C-alpha cells in the first residue's frame, strides 16, 4: 500500500493535526476518568468530549503554534 504524500507546505497543518490528536485524546481520556470514573457510559462520554475538544483544539493549535515558535525563538541564543 502506497501512502499519500503531501506537499511540504502542509507540514505545519499536519504537525498541528497530529499534536492536537495526541493531546486531545490524552486530556479527554484523563478528564473523563477523573470526572466520571470508569462506568458504562465512559466510552460515550469520552468520545463526545473528544469530538468537542478536537473541534476547539485544532483551530486553536493552528493559531497558537506560530506564536509559540516566535516566542520560543526569543529565548534561544
HELIX and SHEET records of a PDB file:
HELIX    1   1 UNK A    8  UNK A   10  5                                   3    
HELIX    2   2 UNK A   11  UNK A   36  1                                  26    
HELIX    3   3 UNK A   42  UNK A   74  1                                  33    
END                                                                             
